[in-house]
C-alpha cells in the first residue's frame, strides 16, 4: 500500500452542477424573445383587421319635401376603402300646382310677398285672362280677379305704390296696345291709358323716378320696333321718348346702378343683333355702347351685386348658345366669361341672395330640365340638380325667403301647371 498516493477523480464537463441552457440569463433571454414575438403578432393582427380594414362611411342626406316641411336627415352606411362624410342638399322640391296650365305668362312679387301670375296661353290659340296668387307660407294657389284682355308675351311691372302694370302682348286678334292695373289689396283690375304702339315680346323697366320704360318688341305689322315710351303712374298716361338706334324684339333691358337702362341684342326680322345701347332717363336719349362678342336673342341679362351685367345663352343664326359675357358700365365694354354647361335659350335667370345666378330650363331643340349656377367671385358655372319638369317659356321669381319659384311653361309633351321651389 502506498501511503503517499494521492487519489484523483477524472474531471469532465459533465460533472458541472448545471448545463449551459439551464443558466438564468439564458432563460430570461428566451422568455423575452417569446414575449416580443407574441406582441409583434398581436400588433400585426390589429393593423390588418382594425386599422387597414374597410370602414363604413356615413352619407348624410338632407331631404326637404315641401316649402313648409322641416328637412329630414337620413344617415346611411356603405363600405369604402377610406372614411368619407358627404352632405347633399336636394335643391328642388315641388309645391302646389297652379289652377291653370300656362306659358308666356308673367310672375310678379307683390309687397305682401305673394306671387301674382297673369295671363299667358294654355295652347297655341287659347289666350288666358285669368290670374292667380301663390302664397309662399302655405304653398297654395288661389284665383284672383281676371285681366280685362286675355294676353301672352306681355310685361308686368310692380309700381312704387304696389300696384302691377300689365302692358301689351298678343291675343287671337293680334298685338295689343292696351294696359291695365292690378290693385293688390283689392285683387281687382282696371284699365289704364293705352300705349302709343301695340307691341309684344317687348321689355318694361321700372325707373328710379317711378316711371316705366317700355322698349321695342314686335308691332302689329309683325316687324320689330325701335320705339320707346314711358308710363307715368301719377297721371296714368303714356308719353313717347326718343327711339332706340335699333329696332329689336326678344332683347333684354337692365336697370343699372347709375339709373341708366342697358338694352342688349335681340332680333330684327331675320338677323340677330350683337349691339347694345343705353337709355338715360335724365335726358330721355339713347346712346350706343360696346358691342357684345356674340349676336343673340332670347337670352337673359342679370345685374350682379357689383353692378356688372351678366348676359347668358340665347340663340343666334348659328343655333343655341352656351356663351356668357360681362358688361362693365364704368368702361362700357364687354368681356367673355366661362361658358354655361348647356346651350339654351328661352330660359330664366334669378340673382340669389348669396350673389350667385341661377339659370333654369329653356330650350335647346327640346325643353330642358337642367339648371346651373354662375359664381361671380370665380367666373365659373356649376351644374346643380335638375328640376322635376323640363320647361321653356316659364317664369321664375325670387321669393322674400330666398327661394326661387318656377312656374308653368311648356314641357316636352304638354304645357304645365306645375310649380317647384329651389
Buried (B, 14 or more C-beta within 10 A) or exposed (E): EEEEEEEEEEEEEEEEEEEEEEEEEEEEEEEEEEEEEEEEEEEEEEEEEEEEEEBEBEBEBEEBEEBEEEEEEEEEEEEEEEEEEEEEEEBBBBBBBBBBBBBBBBBBBBEEEBBBBBBBBBEEEBBBBBBBBBBBEEBEBEEBBBBBBBBBBBBBBBBEEEBBBBBBBBBEEEBBBBBBBBBBEEBEBEEBBBBBBBBBBBBBBBBEEEBBBBBBBBBBEEEBBBBBBBBBBEEBEBEEBBBBBBBBBBBBBBBBEEEBBBBBBBBBEEEBBBBBBBBBBEEBEBEEBBBBBBBBBBBBBBBBEEEBBBBBBBBBEEEBBBBBBBBBBEEBEBEEBBBBBBBBBBBBBBBBEEEBBBBBBBBBEEBBBBBBBBBBEEBEBEEBBBBBBBBBBBBBBBBEEEBBBBBBBBBEEEBBBBBBBB
